Amino acid sequence: MYKVDTHQHFWNLDEVAYPWLVPAYGPIYRTFTPSELEPQLNAAGVDKTVIVQAMDSYADTDSMLAIAAQRDWVAGVVGWVPLHDPAEADKKLDDYARNPYFKGIRHLIHEESNPDWVLQKQVIEGLGLLAERDLTFDVVAVFPKHLKHVLTLAEKVPELMMVIDHLAKPPLDESERKEWRAQLAAAAECPNVYAKISGLNTVTPDFANWTCEDIKPLVDFAIEQFGPHRLMFGSDWPVAVLAGDYAKVWAETNKCLVDLTSAERDAVLGKTANAFYGLDL
């Protein structure tokens, strides 16, 4: 059974601007290339990846598509178009949709000053353009400002296939986690909403010493709400470097899945991704 990492990034600071990436990010404030990731994929036994946008720019999307054409282990790209400008988005989607690697769109919603950015009329119209083309939407639904909007989006654009990145970054505080669980459960009631078991190592209390025990309650809850066939694995590399490395994220996430059947693990580790993104694996 093939293994798919549905959430990894590349950035070349000499070629593309990433204003959010500042020196304060320490070990990830540098260029990350496919040559650095490839041996880590091989060591983990991961067969394919989906590269996800790291900047709201055509330059970032074009860079990812160029990498996809050069690396046979890249199965898809989640890029960017200006959803808030439907006329422009419509034209660019026509261009990008001709590329077989182009699978969907993401926008750095959490970088917008308006927490309700995604609910704007023109953005909803832009999301409708994705649904018309059978393209997906990766939702940066960071709790507590954005996760609640997923239910609204699912109702307004019911044909749009959406996936919540990083389980919406669950909070550490238990009282806040109660509300996170309620909002995630509400989103999971919508059949067109999926979720990624990704980025959880950076929502642990101890970046240096976290284990599967820190993230398993989050994974278990996601499985309970979505089921394995609407969940998919993502490494969030190289952001994962902030709290470990690729090998640790892969190993500890797999430990969280030991209670599943082999078919259910296959879904989380590959089959869900294949169906959601239309990877044709």
Beta strands, then each sheet from edge to edge (+ up, - down):
strand 1: 4-8
strand 2: 48-52
strand 3: 74-79
strand 4: 102-106
strand 5: 136-139
strand 6: 162-164
strand 7: 193-197
strand 8: 231-233
sheet 1: 1+ 2+ 3+ 4+ 5+ 6+ 7+ 8+
end
